[in-house]
Amino acid sequence: MSDYTVAWIVVGAAGLGVCVALFLALRRWAAARILAPLVAATWFFIPWRFQDDPEHYAPAFVVLLFRGLFEPDGEPGVVGRTLALATAGAVAVFLIGVGTRILVRAAARWRTRRRGS
């Protein structure tokens, strides 16, 4: 197994650990309990080309931090915009799920009220 494969296995395990830790830590807040791990998974598992070599990828948030903090002429703009768009997509998926759940509950209440009268 190559070092590259081992690194992605470590990233996957760390991402899964962060998602589980967030899910368990946010017991009292039902919405945040789902949204925080969803956003964390989005940030951990989006690959981004780390160097000019098309075979080397790293998690996008790592590339964002590296280019923004450690490279003097690094361009974190594209990575940052991609992560912002992916985060907005994750939040949109979450809101669609919440809205669907609210509509299903409202329809069930409406049906029970209609049958009762």
Rosetta blueprint (number, residue, H / E / L):
1 M L
2 S L
3 D H
4 Y H
5 T H
6 V H
7 A H
8 W H
9 I H
10 V H
11 V H
12 G H
13 A H
14 A H
15 G H
16 L H
17 G H
18 V H
19 C H
20 V H
21 A H
22 L H
23 F H
24 L H
25 A H
26 L L
27 R L
28 R L
29 W L
30 A H
31 A H
32 A H
33 R H
34 I H
35 L H
36 A H
37 P H
38 L H
39 V H
40 A H
41 A H
42 T H
43 W H
44 F H
45 F H
46 I L
47 P E
48 W E
49 R E
50 F L
51 Q L
52 D L
53 D L
54 P L
55 E L
56 H L
57 Y E
58 A E
59 P E
60 A H
61 F H
62 V H
63 V H
64 L H
65 L H
66 F H
67 R H
68 G H
69 L H
70 F H
71 E L
72 P L
73 D L
74 G L
75 E L
76 P L
77 G H
78 V H
79 V H
80 G H
81 R H
82 T H
83 L H
84 A H
85 L H
86 A H
87 T H
88 A H
89 G H
90 A H
91 V H
92 A H
93 V H
94 F H
95 L H
96 I H
97 G H
98 V H
99 G H
100 T H
101 R H
102 I H
103 L H
104 V H
105 R H
106 A H
107 A H
108 A H
109 R H
110 W H
111 R H
112 T H
113 R H
114 R H
115 R H
116 G H
117 S L
